[in-house]
């Protein structure tokens, strides 16, 4: 009797885990977005983007790598890799130098 109950509990847990795994996979595939990334030299960034990076909020940070990213909906933003000493970060700014999330 004990083995039967334990088997039933184990089977229930395995079924629950299987059901929980499927919705996550669907969400991941639903969030796939095609984007076009083009490398941009830091010195060729728009003046507004440069002004934001040179502002007090980014004091000491230097652009190491930059990309112009275009989404399926034709929206564009600059994906910047910045460095301050040994610390690195990624910043996304639109052409007007405003944060993009």
C-alpha positions in Angstrom: 0.0 0.0 0.0 2.8 2.4 0.9 4.6 1.7 -2.4 1.3 2.4 -4.3 0.8 5.7 -2.6 4.5 6.8 -3.1 4.2 5.8 -6.8 1.1 7.8 -7.2 2.7 10.9 -5.5 5.9 10.5 -7.7 3.8 10.2 -10.9 1.8 13.3 -9.9 4.9 15.3 -9.3 6.4 14.2 -12.6 3.2 15.2 -14.4 3.1 18.6 -12.7 6.8 19.3 -13.7 6.0 18.4 -17.3 3.0 20.6 -17.5 4.9 23.6 -15.9 7.8 23.2 -18.4 5.6 23.7 -21.6 4.2 27.2 -21.0 7.7 28.6 -20.4 8.8 27.3 -23.8 5.9 28.9 -25.5 6.6 32.3 -23.9 10.2 32.1 -24.9 9.4 31.4 -28.5 6.7 34.1 -28.5 9.2 36.8 -27.4 11.6 36.1 -30.3 12.3 39.4 -32.2 14.4 39.8 -35.3 16.8 42.7 -35.0 19.4 44.1 -37.4 22.7 45.2 -35.7 25.2 47.4 -37.5 28.5 48.3 -36.0 29.1 52.0 -35.5 32.4 53.7 -34.6 32.0 55.6 -31.3 33.2 58.8 -33.0 30.4 58.4 -35.6 27.6 58.3 -33.0 24.9 61.1 -33.2 25.7 64.3 -31.3 22.8 63.7 -28.8 24.1 60.2 -28.0 27.7 61.6 -27.5 26.3 64.4 -25.3 24.5 61.9 -23.1 27.7 59.7 -22.7 29.7 62.9 -22.0 27.2 64.1 -19.4 27.7 64.0 -15.6 25.6 60.9 -15.4 28.2 59.0 -17.4 31.3 60.7 -15.9 34.4 58.5 -16.5 32.7 56.0 -18.8 34.1 55.5 -22.3 32.3 53.9 -25.3 34.2 50.7 -26.3 31.8 49.3 -28.8 28.6 50.6 -30.5 25.8 49.1 -32.6 22.8 50.6 -34.3 20.0 48.2 -33.7 16.8 48.2 -35.9 13.8 46.1 -34.8 11.1 44.5 -36.9 8.9 47.6 -36.2 11.7 49.8 -37.7 12.5 51.4 -34.3 16.2 52.1 -33.9 18.4 52.5 -30.9 22.2 52.5 -30.1 23.4 49.5 -28.1 26.6 50.7 -26.4 29.3 48.8 -24.5 30.9 51.2 -22.0 33.8 50.9 -19.7 35.0 52.7 -16.6 38.3 51.3 -15.3 37.7 47.5 -15.1 33.9 47.9 -14.8 31.8 47.4 -18.0 28.1 48.0 -18.7 25.6 48.1 -21.6 23.6 51.2 -22.4 20.7 51.5 -24.9 20.0 55.0 -26.2 17.8 56.4 -28.9 19.0 58.9 -31.5 18.1 61.7 -29.1 20.3 60.3 -26.3 17.4 59.1 -24.2 17.4 55.7 -22.4 15.7 52.8 -24.2 14.3 49.9 -22.2 
